[in-house]
Amino acid sequence: MTQAHGPKGLTRRQLLARATSASASLVVGAGFLASTDAAWAMETTALQPETMATLVQMARDIYPHDQVGDEFYATAVKGYDTEDAAPGIEQGIAKLNAAAQASGHGSYLAMGWERDRVDILRAMEGDAFFQQIRGGLVTGLYNQKAVWPIFGYEGASFEFGGYIDRGFNDINWL
């Protein structure tokens, strides 16, 4: 029997067989992270897939927006999946998981309640790892043009004469 995607590709059946559930909406497998409720997946190269899944959850907990899909958070933290950044990120996630284990949970991802995860993050606010992730998310998440319409942001207006002539008084969201 031949594979549909050639010798290097995975069939859907193989993908699902190799995957292990990480959280309600993410599937972690050997070298990849995928969504269970949307059509996106991400390959990891330097970070462990579990680490990337934890980063996505951490990003969602730091800047929670129910209307923003996990794929945007995954894109925001994808920049940490490099050989240079990986050791520090893996170490930071290990500290995060250790804090979760100290509070009676198996890992940060295993914590079912957002409030419990946020409590752990608040305890880490002064940590360099937390500040690195939080700071990177400001641009990593909010500079994605695909996210802008979700928040009602129309983009830059300098080339159109500024905001005075382009919706400055539009505050129908209040």
N, CA and C of each residue as an Amber inpcrd file, in Angstrom:
protein
   522
   0.8500000  -1.1840000   0.0000000   0.0000000   0.0000000   0.0000000
   0.8870000   1.2350000   0.0000000   0.6160000   2.1610000  -0.8780000
   1.4300000   3.3670000  -0.9700000   0.8190000   4.4840000  -0.1490000
   1.7020000   5.3870000   0.3180000   1.2250000   6.5290000   1.0840000
   0.7610000   7.6180000   0.1240000  -0.2370000   8.3360000   0.5370000
  -0.7910000   9.3950000  -0.3060000   0.1600000  10.5830000  -0.4420000
   1.0530000  10.7760000   0.5260000   1.9060000  11.9550000   0.5270000
   3.3740000  11.6170000   0.3060000   3.7070000  10.4630000  -0.1990000
   5.0890000  10.1010000  -0.4540000   5.7940000   9.6210000   0.8020000
   7.0590000   9.2740000   0.6900000   7.7690000   8.6850000   1.8070000
   8.0040000   9.6390000   2.9770000   8.1000000  10.9550000   2.7520000
   8.3650000  11.8940000   3.8350000   7.0930000  12.4470000   4.4540000
   5.9870000  12.4080000   3.7390000   4.7470000  12.9580000   4.2430000
   4.0220000  11.9890000   5.1540000   3.0700000  12.5130000   5.8850000
   2.2430000  11.7010000   6.7690000   0.8220000  11.6660000   6.2420000
   0.2130000  10.5230000   6.3320000  -1.2080000  10.4580000   6.0200000
  -1.9530000  10.9840000   7.2340000  -3.2000000  11.3150000   7.0670000
  -4.0130000  11.8000000   8.1920000  -4.0490000  10.7550000   9.3090000
  -4.1730000   9.5060000   8.9490000  -4.2140000   8.4300000   9.9330000
  -2.9080000   8.3640000  10.7330000  -1.7650000   8.5070000  10.0370000
  -0.4790000   8.4800000  10.7230000  -0.3280000   9.6890000  11.6460000
  -0.7550000  10.8340000  11.1780000  -0.6900000  12.0400000  11.9910000
  -1.4700000  11.8580000  13.2870000  -2.6860000  11.3880000  13.1790000
  -3.5130000  11.2000000  14.3640000  -2.9720000  10.1020000  15.2690000
  -2.3810000   9.0650000  14.6880000  -1.8200000   7.9870000  15.4950000
  -0.6100000   8.4490000  16.2950000   0.1670000   9.3670000  15.7420000
   1.3680000   9.8510000  16.4230000   1.0910000  10.9740000  17.4030000
  -0.0600000  11.5730000  17.3030000  -0.3800000  12.7390000  18.1160000
  -0.8180000  12.3370000  19.5160000  -0.5090000  13.2140000  20.4570000
  -1.0080000  13.0660000  21.8220000  -1.6890000  14.3610000  22.1890000
  -2.7570000  14.2880000  22.9240000  -3.5050000  15.4840000  23.2640000
  -2.7520000  16.3080000  24.2940000  -2.6630000  17.6310000  24.0660000
  -1.9790000  18.5310000  24.9920000  -2.9820000  19.3710000  25.7660000
  -3.9920000  19.8190000  25.1260000  -5.0290000  20.6060000  25.7740000
  -6.2980000  20.4420000  24.9620000  -7.3270000  21.1550000  25.3510000
  -8.6120000  20.9870000  24.6850000  -8.5660000  21.3430000  23.2070000
  -7.7040000  22.2820000  22.8200000  -7.7300000  22.7220000  21.4360000
  -6.4310000  22.4840000  20.6760000  -5.4170000  21.8940000  21.3010000
  -4.1400000  21.6630000  20.6400000  -3.7560000  20.1940000  20.6960000
  -3.1430000  19.7280000  19.6240000  -2.6150000  18.3720000  19.5570000
  -1.1110000  18.4860000  19.3710000  -0.3630000  17.7440000  20.1670000
   1.0850000  17.7650000  20.0990000   1.5570000  16.4250000  19.5830000
   2.4680000  16.4530000  18.6350000   3.0360000  15.2260000  18.0930000
   4.5290000  15.3840000  17.9000000   5.1440000  14.4580000  17.2400000
   6.5890000  14.4860000  17.0180000   6.9460000  15.5900000  16.0370000
   7.3630000  16.7410000  16.5590000   7.7860000  17.8370000  15.7150000
   6.6840000  18.7280000  15.1840000   5.4740000  18.6260000  15.7280000
   4.4000000  19.4890000  15.2300000   3.4050000  19.8180000  16.3190000
   2.6470000  20.8570000  16.0590000   1.5640000  21.3150000  16.9070000
   0.3990000  21.5930000  15.9800000  -0.7890000  21.1110000  16.3070000
  -1.9450000  21.2970000  15.4330000  -3.1690000  21.6280000  16.2680000
  -4.1320000  22.2080000  15.6200000  -5.3780000  22.5620000  16.2610000
  -6.3850000  21.4350000  16.0870000  -7.2060000  21.2320000  17.1050000
  -8.2670000  20.2330000  16.9940000  -9.5650000  20.8400000  16.4820000
  -9.6680000  22.1710000  16.5620000 -10.9270000  22.8020000  16.1900000
 -10.8150000  23.8350000  15.0720000  -9.6670000  23.9040000  14.4110000
  -9.4760000  24.8240000  13.2900000  -8.4450000  24.2190000  12.3490000
  -8.3860000  24.7360000  11.1520000  -7.4980000  24.1680000  10.1350000
  -6.1340000  24.8560000  10.1440000  -5.2990000  24.5260000  11.1180000
  -3.9310000  25.0360000  11.1190000  -3.0430000  24.0580000  11.8760000
  -1.7840000  24.0890000  11.5320000  -0.7720000  23.2850000  12.2070000
   0.5480000  24.0300000  12.0920000   1.4890000  23.6780000  12.9550000
   2.7760000  24.3360000  12.9700000   3.8580000  23.3060000  13.2220000
   4.8980000  23.3750000  12.4250000   6.0410000  22.5030000  12.6330000
   6.9880000  23.1940000  13.6070000   7.5630000  22.4130000  14.5230000
   8.5660000  22.9590000  15.4230000   9.9220000  22.4020000  15.0210000
  10.9430000  23.2270000  15.1320000  12.2730000  22.7850000  14.7340000
  13.2410000  22.7250000  15.9120000  13.2900000  23.7640000  16.7260000
  14.2310000  23.8030000  17.8430000  13.5530000  23.5110000  19.1810000
  12.3030000  23.8830000  19.3180000  11.5750000  23.6570000  20.5720000
  10.8200000  22.3340000  20.5180000  10.6150000  21.7680000  21.6850000
   9.7670000  20.5890000  21.7940000   8.3260000  21.0150000  21.4890000
   7.5470000  20.1830000  20.8330000   6.1510000  20.5500000  20.5440000
   5.3500000  20.8870000  21.8150000   5.6270000  20.1870000  22.9170000
   4.9340000  20.4770000  24.1820000   5.2750000  21.8820000  24.6650000
   6.5380000  22.2860000  24.4450000   6.9620000  23.6360000  24.8230000
   6.2100000  24.6660000  24.0010000   6.0820000  24.4280000  22.7130000
   5.3580000  25.3660000  21.8490000   3.8880000  25.4350000  22.2610000
   3.2850000  24.3050000  22.5740000   1.8870000  24.2990000  23.0190000
   1.7390000  25.0910000  24.3170000   2.7050000  24.9550000  25.2100000
   2.6720000  25.7020000  26.4650000   2.8430000  27.1920000  26.2040000
   3.7270000  27.5490000  25.2750000   3.8990000  28.9630000  24.9120000
   2.6090000  29.5530000  24.3500000   1.9200000  28.7920000  23.5210000
   0.6530000  29.2660000  22.9500000  -0.3610000  29.5030000  24.0690000
  -0.4510000  28.5620000  25.0140000  -1.3830000  28.7280000  26.1290000
  -0.9740000  29.9050000  27.0110000   0.3250000  30.0390000  27.2510000
   0.8340000  31.1550000  28.0500000   0.4970000  32.4840000  27.3760000
   0.6830000  32.5540000  26.0580000   0.3610000  33.7720000  25.3070000
  -1.1170000  34.1020000  25.4330000  -1.9530000  33.0950000  25.3280000
  -3.3990000  33.3020000  25.4540000  -3.7610000  33.7740000  26.8530000
  -3.0520000  33.2810000  27.8600000  -3.3450000  33.6840000  29.2400000
  -2.8300000  35.0910000  29.5490000  -1.7460000  35.5040000  28.9070000
  -1.2110000  36.8490000  29.1320000  -2.0830000  37.8920000  28.4390000
  -2.4450000  37.6440000  27.1930000  -3.2940000  38.5530000  26.4200000
  -4.5260000  37.7830000  25.9430000  -5.5040000  37.6120000  26.8410000
  -6.6770000  36.7990000  26.4820000  -7.6760000  37.5420000  25.6040000
  -7.9640000  36.9450000  24.4740000  -8.9930000  37.4620000  23.5660000
  -9.7500000  36.2530000  23.0450000 -10.9410000  36.0480000  23.5090000
 -11.7290000  34.8860000  23.1000000 -11.9710000  34.8460000  21.5960000
 -12.0620000  36.0100000  20.9600000 -12.3580000  36.0550000  19.5330000
 -11.1280000  35.8270000  18.6580000  -9.9440000  35.7430000  19.2450000
  -8.7040000  35.5340000  18.4980000  -8.3400000  34.0520000  18.5730000
  -8.1490000  33.4260000  17.4290000  -7.8450000  32.0040000  17.3630000
  -6.4290000  31.6710000  17.7980000  -6.2210000  30.4200000  18.1930000
  -4.9010000  29.9600000  18.6300000  -3.8390000  30.1260000  17.5540000
  -4.2140000  30.0740000  16.2860000  -3.2170000  30.1960000  15.2220000
  -2.5090000  31.5410000  15.2650000  -3.1820000  32.5910000  15.7250000
  -2.5390000  33.9000000  15.8300000  -1.5630000  33.9330000  17.0050000
  -1.9230000  33.2690000  18.0930000  -1.0040000  33.1640000  19.2260000
   0.2010000  32.3100000  18.8390000  -0.0320000  31.2450000  18.0920000
   1.0640000  30.3810000  17.6420000   2.0170000  31.1600000  16.7420000
   1.4760000  31.9720000  15.8520000   2.3090000  32.8100000  14.9900000
   3.1140000  33.7990000  15.8280000   2.4980000  34.3340000  16.8750000
   3.1690000  35.3140000  17.7250000   4.3710000  34.7300000  18.4680000
   4.3150000  33.4480000  18.8290000   5.4260000  32.8490000  19.5820000
   6.3470000  32.0050000  18.7090000   6.0280000  31.8640000  17.4270000
   6.8480000  31.0550000  16.5250000   8.2910000  31.5460000  16.4490000
   8.5160000  32.8180000  16.6450000   9.8540000  33.3880000  16.5920000
  10.7970000  32.8380000  17.6540000  10.2720000  32.2160000  18.6810000
  11.1100000  31.6180000  19.7310000  11.5960000  30.2250000  19.3490000
  11.1280000  29.7010000  18.2410000  11.5050000  28.3590000  17.7960000
  12.8040000  28.4150000  16.9860000  13.8720000  28.8950000  17.6300000
  15.1840000  28.9770000  16.9930000  16.2140000  28.3020000  17.8890000
  17.3240000  27.9170000  17.3040000  18.3970000  27.2740000  18.0690000
  18.9250000  28.1890000  19.1700000  19.0020000  29.4940000  18.8930000
  19.5150000  30.4390000  19.8770000  18.5630000  30.6250000  21.0540000
  17.2800000  30.7250000  20.7750000  16.2960000  31.0010000  21.8200000
  15.8550000  29.7560000  22.5800000  15.9440000  28.6010000  21.9590000
  15.3760000  27.3710000  22.5230000  15.8360000  27.0510000  23.9440000
  17.1240000  27.0960000  24.2780000  17.5210000  26.7260000  25.6490000
  16.8440000  27.5800000  26.7150000  16.7930000  28.8890000  26.5120000
  16.1470000  29.7680000  27.4870000  14.6520000  29.5430000  27.5700000
  14.0180000  29.3000000  26.4290000  12.5770000  29.0610000  26.4170000
  12.2550000  27.7340000  27.0970000  13.0130000  26.6960000  26.7750000
  12.7920000  25.3870000  27.4120000  12.9620000  25.5030000  28.9290000
  13.9730000  26.2590000  29.3680000  14.2110000  26.4460000  30.7970000
  13.0590000  27.2240000  31.4450000  12.5810000  28.2640000  30.7740000
  11.4580000  29.0400000  31.2990000  10.1830000  28.2170000  31.4010000
   9.9130000  27.4080000  30.3960000   8.7290000  26.5440000  30.4260000
   8.8680000  25.4880000  31.5220000  10.0920000  25.0200000  31.7440000
  10.3260000  24.0570000  32.8340000   9.9900000  24.6970000  34.1870000
  10.3500000  25.9710000  34.3670000  10.0020000  26.6830000  35.6100000
   8.4890000  26.8460000  35.7370000   7.8500000  27.1350000  34.6130000
   6.3990000  27.2830000  34.5980000   5.7290000  25.9610000  34.9820000
   6.2110000  24.8650000  34.4050000   5.6610000  23.5450000  34.7340000
   5.9550000  23.1480000  36.1760000   7.1190000  23.5240000  36.6910000
   7.4590000  23.2270000  38.0850000   6.5050000  23.9620000  39.0290000
   6.1810000  25.1940000  38.7050000   5.2200000  25.9510000  39.5150000
   3.8470000  25.2970000  39.4590000   3.4660000  24.8010000  38.2950000
   2.1690000  24.1100000  38.1650000   2.1720000  22.8230000  38.9790000
   3.2760000  22.0850000  38.9410000   3.3790000  20.8400000  39.7170000
   3.3450000  21.1290000  41.2120000   3.9650000  22.2220000  41.6350000
   3.9600000  22.5950000  43.0540000   2.5510000  22.9330000  43.5300000
   1.7010000  23.3590000  42.6160000   0.3180000  23.6760000  42.9930000
  -0.6260000  22.4870000  42.7900000  -0.0420000  21.3080000  42.5170000
  -0.8470000  20.0970000  42.4360000  -1.3030000  19.6970000  41.0510000
  -0.7000000  20.2630000  40.0140000  -1.0610000  19.9200000  38.6360000
   0.1290000  19.2790000  37.9530000  -0.1210000  18.5070000  36.9310000
   0.9520000  17.8200000  36.2240000   1.8310000  18.7560000  35.4210000
   1.2260000  19.7720000  34.8160000   1.9630000  20.7460000  34.0150000
   1.0770000  21.9800000  33.8490000   1.6670000  23.0130000  33.2820000
   0.9040000  24.2360000  33.0300000  -0.2700000  23.9540000  32.1060000
  -0.0290000  23.1550000  31.0660000  -1.1090000  22.8150000  30.1280000
  -2.2140000  21.9870000  30.7760000  -1.8570000  21.2210000  31.7900000
  -2.8370000  20.3560000  32.4420000  -3.7590000  21.1210000  33.3840000
  -3.4330000  22.3620000  33.6490000  -4.2640000  23.1730000  34.5440000
  -5.5210000  23.5830000  33.7920000  -6.6410000  23.1110000  34.2370000
  -7.8930000  23.3500000  33.5300000  -8.4570000  24.7460000  33.6990000
  -8.1710000  25.3860000  34.8130000  -8.7730000  26.6820000  35.0920000
  -7.8180000  27.8100000  34.7410000  -8.3080000  28.7430000  33.9530000
  -7.5050000  29.9060000  33.5660000  -7.0240000  30.6690000  34.7970000
  -7.8650000  30.8100000  35.7910000  -7.5130000  31.5390000  37.0070000
  -6.2640000  30.9370000  37.6560000  -6.1640000  29.6040000  37.6970000
  -4.9900000  28.9530000  38.2810000  -3.7330000  29.2550000  37.4690000
  -3.8440000  29.2380000  36.1530000  -2.6940000  29.5480000  35.2940000
  -2.2750000  31.0000000  35.4570000  -3.2370000  31.9050000  35.5440000
  -2.9360000  33.3270000  35.6980000  -2.2600000  33.5780000  37.0460000
  -2.6610000  32.8630000  38.0710000  -1.9980000  33.0040000  39.3780000
  -0.5270000  32.6420000  39.2830000  -0.2150000  31.5970000  38.5470000
   1.1880000  31.2050000  38.3550000   1.9320000  32.2760000  37.5700000
   1.3000000  32.8060000  36.5370000   1.9370000  33.8630000  35.7430000
   2.1670000  35.1230000  36.5710000   1.2320000  35.4650000  37.4370000
   1.4020000  36.6570000  38.2890000   2.5790000  36.4770000  39.2370000
   2.7790000  35.2710000  39.7090000   3.9150000  34.9990000  40.5920000
   5.2400000  35.1080000  39.8390000   5.2000000  34.9630000  38.5100000
   6.4130000  35.0210000  37.6780000   6.6140000  36.3690000  37.0000000
   5.7690000  37.3500000  37.2660000   5.8100000  38.6110000  36.5240000
   7.1770000  39.2890000  36.5150000   7.9220000  39.1730000  37.5700000
   9.2380000  39.8060000  37.6390000  10.3370000  39.0030000  36.9630000
  10.0360000  37.7840000  36.5650000  11.0140000  36.8910000  35.9540000
  11.3630000  37.3560000  34.5360000  12.6380000  37.2540000  34.1670000
  13.0900000  37.6880000  32.8360000  12.3880000  36.9010000  31.7280000
  12.1400000  35.6140000  31.9490000  11.4500000  34.7960000  30.9490000
  10.0470000  35.3260000  30.6920000   9.3010000  35.6040000  31.7560000
   7.9480000  36.1350000  31.6030000   7.9720000  37.4560000  30.8430000
   8.8810000  38.3480000  31.2220000   8.9670000  39.6530000  30.5720000
   9.3480000  39.5250000  29.0970000  10.2040000  38.5600000  28.7730000
  10.5830000  38.3220000  27.3830000   9.3620000  37.9160000  26.5520000
   8.5810000  36.9790000  27.0780000   7.4020000  36.5010000  26.3450000
   6.3450000  37.6040000  26.2590000   6.0650000  38.2570000  27.3780000
   5.0570000  39.3260000  27.4020000   5.4330000  40.4530000  26.4350000
   6.6910000  40.8650000  26.4610000   7.1400000  41.9330000  25.5810000
   7.0860000  41.5340000  24.1090000   7.4710000  40.3140000  23.8110000
   7.4300000  39.8350000  22.4320000   6.0210000  39.7040000  21.9010000
   5.0760000  39.4320000  22.7780000   3.6860000  39.2800000  22.3420000
   3.0540000  40.5970000  21.9030000   3.5170000  41.6940000  22.4670000
   2.9430000  42.9920000  22.1080000   3.0460000  43.1940000  20.6040000
   4.2100000  42.9380000  20.0550000   4.3550000  43.0940000  18.6130000
   4.0010000  41.8130000  17.8680000   4.3520000  40.6570000  18.4340000
   4.0980000  39.3890000  17.7600000   2.6280000  39.1220000  17.5120000
   1.7830000  39.5180000  18.4380000   0.3440000  39.2800000  18.3000000
  -0.3490000  40.4420000  17.5870000  -0.1150000  41.6500000  18.0630000
  -0.8860000  42.7850000  17.5720000  -0.3770000  43.3710000  16.2590000
   0.7800000  42.9640000  15.7780000   1.2560000  43.4270000  14.4760000
   0.8440000  42.5090000  13.3330000   0.0620000  41.5070000  13.6000000
  -0.4390000  40.6260000  12.5500000  -1.6400000  41.2950000  11.8790000
  -1.4980000  41.5960000  10.6120000  -2.5760000  42.2920000   9.8970000
  -3.8790000  41.5020000   9.8980000  -3.7850000  40.1750000   9.9720000
  -5.0030000  39.3610000   9.9800000  -5.7860000  39.5140000  11.2860000
  -5.1420000  39.9990000  12.3350000  -5.8040000  40.1930000  13.6340000
  -6.5050000  41.5470000  13.6930000  -6.0320000  42.4990000  12.9410000
  -6.5560000  43.8600000  13.0200000  -8.0610000  43.9600000  12.8410000
  -8.6540000  43.3060000  11.8540000 -10.1160000  43.4300000  11.7070000
 -10.8920000  42.8890000  12.9130000 -10.3250000  41.9240000  13.6100000
 -10.9940000  41.3720000  14.7970000 -11.1860000  42.4540000  15.8450000
 -10.1950000  43.3540000  15.9490000 -10.2470000  44.4350000  16.9350000
 -10.8330000  45.7240000  16.3750000 -11.1810000  45.7380000  15.0860000
 -11.7350000  46.9320000  14.4720000 -10.6940000  47.9550000  14.0650000
  -9.4330000  47.5560000  14.0590000  -8.3570000  48.4650000  13.6520000
  -8.2410000  48.4400000  12.1350000  -8.2580000  49.5940000  11.5270000
  -8.2310000  49.6860000  10.0730000  -6.8300000  49.8230000   9.5040000
  -5.8300000  49.8710000  10.3510000  -4.4600000  50.0110000   9.8870000
  -3.9770000  51.4400000   9.9730000  -2.7720000  51.6650000   9.4900000
  -2.1690000  52.9900000   9.5250000  -2.9890000  53.9810000   8.7100000
  -2.9590000  55.2370000   9.1200000  -3.7320000  56.2470000   8.3960000
  -2.8670000  57.3930000   7.9060000  -1.5650000  57.3490000   8.1580000
  -0.6850000  58.4400000   7.7570000  -0.8150000  58.7380000   6.2680000
  -0.7910000  57.6920000   5.4600000  -0.8740000  57.8910000   4.0110000
  -2.2410000  58.4050000   3.5580000  -3.2220000  58.3940000   4.4560000
  -4.5660000  58.8850000   4.1300000  -4.8710000  60.2240000   4.8010000
  -3.8510000  60.8740000   5.3530000  -4.0490000  62.1780000   5.9740000
  -4.2110000  62.1330000   7.4790000  -4.0390000  60.9950000   8.0930000
  -4.1400000  60.8760000   9.5480000  -5.5240000  60.4540000  10.0050000
  -5.6620000  60.3050000  11.3110000  -6.9160000  59.8240000  11.8870000
  -7.9970000  60.9020000  11.9850000  -7.6210000  62.1560000  11.9440000
  -8.6070000  63.2300000  12.0480000  -9.6490000  63.1070000  10.9380000
  -9.1790000  62.7950000   9.7320000 -10.1050000  62.6750000   8.6000000
 -10.5090000  61.2300000   8.3350000 -10.1190000  60.3440000   9.1810000
 -10.3710000  58.9190000   8.9020000 -10.8520000  58.1890000  10.1520000
 -11.9650000  58.5740000  10.6750000 -12.5860000  57.8320000  11.7590000
 -12.1630000  58.2090000  13.1610000 -11.6060000  59.4040000  13.3480000
 -11.1740000  59.8180000  14.6660000 -12.3290000  59.8050000  15.6760000
 -13.5060000  60.2210000  15.2600000 -14.6440000  60.2970000  16.1690000
 -15.5500000  59.0740000  16.1080000 -15.1140000  58.0230000  15.4360000
 -15.9140000  56.7840000  15.3760000 -15.6900000  55.9900000  16.6400000
 -16.5340000  56.1730000  17.6180000 -16.3900000  55.3850000  18.8330000
 -17.6800000  54.5990000  19.0960000 -18.1660000  53.9850000  18.0590000
 -19.4070000  53.2170000  18.1950000 -19.2080000  51.9330000  18.9990000
 -17.9780000  51.6440000  19.3740000 -17.7070000  50.4330000  20.1600000
 -17.8940000  50.6820000  21.6430000 -18.0850000  51.9140000  22.0700000
 -18.2550000  52.2360000  23.4850000 -19.6540000  51.9960000  23.9730000
